Amino acid sequence: MNKDTILSELEEVREYLLSVVITGIDALKARIENGESISADDISSIERVYPLNIVPALFKGTKPTAIYFGEEKVEVKTWRKTYTLILQRCVANPENHAILMGLRNRINGKDRTFLSDKPDRMNVPIKISDGLFAESYFDTEWLVRVLTTELLDAVRYDYSRISVAVVTGRGRRQ
């Protein structure tokens, strides 16, 4: 990609994220103007949208509400569902599917396989497609890190237009 294309895409992302933030703040302002009381919980429940390619640690302590695939919004309730849907979108492309099938049982962590043809040696396997399972027993930061750096980057899947809407979590597990 050339410099102008990259800068143009960054500007599009900026405009999109700003519109999401402005819409959320406008909704809160309307509630206040209509006489509704606003609590700290209301403010912490404001949806924030982050691109998937930010530092995974920023997702700690959050709960996903939606995934944005470009302009398409898909509602989710858990990080595992987020992980599953993004991987399923990735393998919908036959070329990506073939690459991940070839990487089964080759992408490993310290104690277990992250991608396998069988769920046997995984703590919490997620079925991505027939004969393709991904480990999902991670905290939020590591789930996003494994998704992006171990799996999506391995197939050169472009996730720059994927964003995740989150709210501050209250001690919930993915």
C-alpha positions in Angstrom: 0.0 0.0 0.0 1.2 3.5 -0.7 1.3 6.3 1.7 -1.7 8.1 0.4 -3.9 5.0 0.5 -2.9 4.3 4.1 -3.5 7.9 5.2 -6.9 7.9 3.5 -7.9 4.6 5.2 -6.7 6.0 8.6 -8.9 9.1 8.0 -11.9 6.9 7.3 -11.3 5.0 10.5 -11.0 8.2 12.4 -14.3 9.6 11.0 -16.1 6.4 11.8 -14.8 6.1 15.4 -15.6 9.8 16.0 -19.2 9.3 14.7 -19.7 6.3 17.1 -18.4 8.3 20.1 -20.4 11.4 19.2 -23.6 9.4 18.8 -23.0 7.8 22.3 -22.4 11.1 24.0 -25.4 12.7 22.2 -27.6 9.9 23.5 -26.5 10.5 27.0 -26.9 14.3 26.6 -30.5 13.7 25.4 -31.3 11.6 28.4 -30.0 14.3 30.7 -31.9 17.0 28.8 -35.1 14.9 29.1 -34.7 14.9 32.9 -33.3 11.3 33.3 -30.8 10.9 36.0 -27.4 9.5 34.9 -25.3 7.3 37.2 -21.7 6.2 37.1 -22.9 2.9 35.7 -24.6 4.7 32.8 -21.3 6.4 32.0 -19.2 3.2 32.3 -21.8 1.5 30.1 -21.1 3.8 27.1 -20.0 1.7 24.2 -16.5 2.4 23.0 -15.4 1.1 19.6 -11.8 0.1 19.1 -10.1 -1.3 16.0 -9.0 -4.9 16.5 -5.4 -4.0 15.7 -4.9 -1.9 18.8 -2.8 -3.2 21.7 -4.8 -6.2 23.1 -4.2 -5.1 26.7 -6.7 -2.2 26.1 -9.5 -4.8 25.9 -8.9 -6.0 29.4 -11.8 -5.5 31.7 -14.3 -5.0 28.8 -17.2 -6.9 27.5 -17.9 -6.9 23.7 -21.3 -5.8 22.5 -20.7 -5.8 18.7 -18.2 -6.5 16.0 -17.9 -4.1 13.1 -16.8 -5.7 9.8 -16.4 -2.4 8.0 -19.9 -1.0 8.1 -21.6 -4.3 9.0 -22.5 -4.6 12.7 -22.8 -8.0 14.3 -24.0 -8.1 17.9 -22.1 -10.3 20.3 -22.2 -10.9 24.1 -18.9 -12.6 24.8 -15.3 -12.5 23.8 -15.4 -16.2 22.8 -18.2 -15.4 20.4 -16.2 -12.5 19.0 -13.2 -14.7 18.5 -15.3 -17.4 16.8 -17.1 -15.1 14.4 -13.9 -13.4 13.3 -12.2 -16.7 12.7 -15.2 -18.0 10.8 -15.1 -14.9 8.6 -11.4 -15.5 8.0 -11.9 -19.1 6.9 -14.8 -18.2 4.7 -12.1 -17.3 2.2 -11.0 -20.7 0.8 -7.3 -19.6 0.6 -7.3 -18.6 4.3 -9.1 -21.9 5.1 -6.5 -23.9 3.3 -3.6 -22.1 5.1 -5.1 -22.6 8.5 -5.8 -26.3 7.7 -2.1 -26.6 6.9 -1.2 -24.9 10.2 -3.2 -27.3 12.4 -1.2 -28.8 15.2 1.7 -26.4 14.4 0.7 -23.3 16.3 1.4 -24.1 19.9 1.6 -22.3 23.2 3.6 -23.4 26.2 1.2 -26.2 27.2 -1.3 -26.7 24.4 -2.1 -26.4 20.7 -3.8 -23.2 19.6 -5.1 -24.7 16.3 -5.9 -28.3 15.7 -7.7 -30.9 13.7 -9.2 -32.4 16.9 -10.4 -30.8 20.1 -8.7 -33.4 22.3 -5.7 -31.5 23.6 -7.5 -28.2 24.1 -9.1 -26.8 27.2 -11.9 -24.9 25.5 -12.0 -25.7 21.8 -14.0 -23.6 19.4 -15.1 -25.3 16.1 -14.2 -23.0 13.3 -15.0 -25.4 10.5 -15.0 -29.2 9.9 -11.7 -30.5 11.2 -10.5 -27.1 12.4 -10.6 -26.2 16.1 -9.1 -23.1 17.9 -8.2 -23.0 21.6 -10.2 -20.3 23.4 -9.3 -20.7 27.0 -7.5 -17.4 27.5 -8.1 -14.1 29.3 -9.4 -11.3 27.1 -5.9 -9.9 26.4 -4.5 -13.2 25.3 -7.6 -14.2 23.4 -7.2 -11.1 21.2 -3.5 -11.5 21.0 -3.7 -15.2 19.9 -6.5 -14.2 17.4 -4.5 -11.5 15.8 -0.8 -12.3 16.0 -1.0 -16.1 16.1 -3.9 -16.9 13.8 -5.0 -14.0 11.6 -1.4 -12.7 10.9 -0.4 -16.3 10.0 -2.7 -16.2 7.0 -2.1 -12.5 6.3 -5.8 -11.8 7.0 -6.5 -8.0 6.8 -8.3 -7.1 10.0 -7.7 -3.4 9.8 -11.4 -2.8 9.1 -12.6 -4.9 12.0 -13.6 -3.0 15.2 -15.1 -4.2 18.4 -17.6 -2.2 20.4 -17.1 -2.8 24.2 -18.4 -1.6 27.5 -16.6 -1.8 30.8 -17.0 -5.3 32.2 -18.0 -6.1 35.7 -15.9 -9.1 36.5 -17.4 -11.2 33.8 -15.4 -13.9 32.0 -15.5 -14.3 28.3 
